[in-house]
Amino acid sequence: MRVSAVHTGIIMLLAAISSCKSMVLENRKECPAQLFIDLEDNENLEGKASVRIAVRDSRTSQVMAADTPHLEDLDPDKYSLIIHKTENIVVSGVTGVLRSKEEGSSRTLTIPSGQEGDPLYLFTSEIPAMDDELIVPAKLRKEHSKITFRFALEDGVFPYHVSVIGNTSGTDLISGMPVEGPFRHEMEELSAGVFSCIVPRQADLLLALELSPREGLNADEGFSGILLLWDYLQRLDGFSWDLENLPDINLDIDFFHLSITIGINDWNIAQTISISI
């Protein structure tokens, strides 16, 4: 009986070891993964109420998880989502969506016809997603530029309709790249001769200002037409539509003296350039 008991014990021990080995070597591909989105030390989050977060399969662009957490409810250091494992994922987050509409299964944000852009901040990151825990740094970048136009007035009245036109109509939330399409926004006059427009990150160099005479006012036909803004913006040292954070821009335009002064907010850069009409 003693031999039988010892033999039985050995068999049970071997079975337990075999079971543990099986547990250690099990395929964990089907187990969920915890995705940590690190929002720490992100100055562009200041003043934002929430962030729209989406996790997509890189291969299919299918949304695997989405959430819009309020910043005040987030852990001070990290925020996490549960997802299923896949080869690669794209994690994106965006704030400042006011007018833009989601297109292409929520892949892109498109500016409605006639509207100005939104004050968007965006992060996007592609990572492998086969581990049990994943960490994505979420550094928002400023995807818009607010351009303010100040026109010199001769008699206190600015006699033109003023529009910004271009070939960029939105933002791709997976790649972070501009989406090409017609953009046109006629600006309201904020005060005498002052107009402003939020434009998205541009896909090309064709952003322009269009002036057309207002009915019943004494407008000089010679000043009507298209003013290609890039002809002036490109002369500023350090400015590019590829900057990580786009700056806001001021343009002081004096048609009477045929000059335009361009300044960038928070940069000690300004330049006066002659206008060719």
Secondary structure, 3 states (H helix, E strand, C coil): CHHHHHHHHHHHHHHHHHHHHHHHCCCCCCCEEEEEEECCCCHHHCCCCECEEEEEECCCCCEEEEECCEHHHCCCCEEEEEEECEEEEEEEEEECCCCCEEECCCCEEECCCCCCCCCCEEEEEEEEECCCEEEEECCCEECEEEEEEEECCCCCCCCEEEEEEEEEEEEECCCCCEEEEEEEEECCCCECCEEEEEEECCCCCCCEEEEEECCCCCCCHHHCEEEECHHHHCCCCCCCCCCCCCCCEEEEEECCCCEEEEEECCCCCEEEEECCC
